[in-house]
């Protein structure tokens, strides 16, 4: 029997719940004692827990059941300085780009002590040669087949292979329910419970790695199995009435192939109809264009959708065409968001700053739009992640400033913009954040959502519940805007070069 740690090295830019003093004071004044106790008891925990960790543990437990083994799996999600990985026979890291350097450092220290390590995830899958210098084994691709292969080598006493390559699972039928109970944190899903219903995307937006990592073919889990997982999570106490489900799919509202002008909502409608009896609240990612289908939006609200993360990206149509997302029509944003609001669905409105058509006026224009239509702004700097078409183009054009992956956190400049200097882009970005994340601005957005009349009083949240559901994410995003921001006089520093350039696969 082996004791295996499945680890995410948490970075400062991960979504963490750290309520402000003002928020806690407001809860006291409003007499929300139960909510205040919950807020204080979950400070510092992940607001969005990592689905990969409990899913890998579930695959490992399935292997145990099939092969009569008793391997133990422990989920660890913490900052590098807090990690105490003692007593494990194998440590498996899942790494994203900004967190890769920290995962490499921890893995190197473990290997120096004679502990075998494995690194998987999107970043190692794209840069396996880089990851291989820091781990016993690198996992490339999806894990359904890899976990069993790796554990079989471990049981047989064979040396772990330098590479384990997972194919894209043809069918998502019969996936195991993630084992949240294996987490070291008492309640790893303190606020949000991630659930996956599909993989893949045909659209291959130039800045996105989904198509590269999950493939172009859209693969769905059977609706009945998704519902069964949700019911099991309710029975286990992981999903409670005061928590929200987050559907991790890139686009939960429909299947699209924009090159062929196709939008198919048949799976989404089956899923939403099946969710209605569960009486859950949920958040998902989807295209703003869903607002063109009020019947579908109404069904979403009935099924418990209270918020949708929408990739608006930019207010310049030419930008959208350049980065491969022509499905977004800027002139339709406002009416689609109004449709969502009428059905009680708030939005996390995502914008990328620094696209090739952006100039200094872009920031004022975007700020005004956010102030009028967006409930929770997710404002990021354009980032060319390894393996994406955007990275290949910027690399060819000589616009990549550095490969210090720790700064590829979507809030720091990593490339040379077209119409301004890197310094000016960051100055404008910081000024925009400072304007949109003041306490009055955040309270205004939360009150606007809470007090807007909706069709059939959907979704079924109280006014106070709607208010806090928007204010809390605003507070989290406000904190993220402050990470790594030095005083104005010293904010722009020479780029670090401690992470050497690496050839990008593909």
Secondary structure, DSSP 8 states (H G I E B T S, - for coil): --EEEEEEEE-TTS-B----HHHHHHHHHTT-HHHHHHHHHTTTSBSS--HHHHHHHHHHHHHHHHHT---EEEEEEEEGGG----S-SEEEEE--HHHHHHHHHHHHHHHHTT-EEEEESHHHHH-HHHHHTT-SEEEEE-SHHHHHHHHHHHHTT----SEEEE---S--TT-----GGGBSSTTS-SSEEEE--EE--S---TT--HHHHH-SS-EE--HHHHHHHHHHHHHTTSS-TT-EEEE--S-SS-EEETTTTEEE-HHHHHHHHHHGGGT--EEEE--GGGGG-HHHHHHHHHTTEEEEEEEEE-S-HHHHHHTT-TT--GGGHHHHHHHHHHTT-EEEEEEEE--TT--HHHHHHHHHHHHHH-SEEEEEE----TTSHHHHHHHHTT-B----GGG-SSSS--B--SSS-HHHHHHHHHHHHHHHTSHHHHHHHHHHHHHS--GGG-S---HHHHHHHHHHHHHHHHHHHHTT---GGG-S------S-------
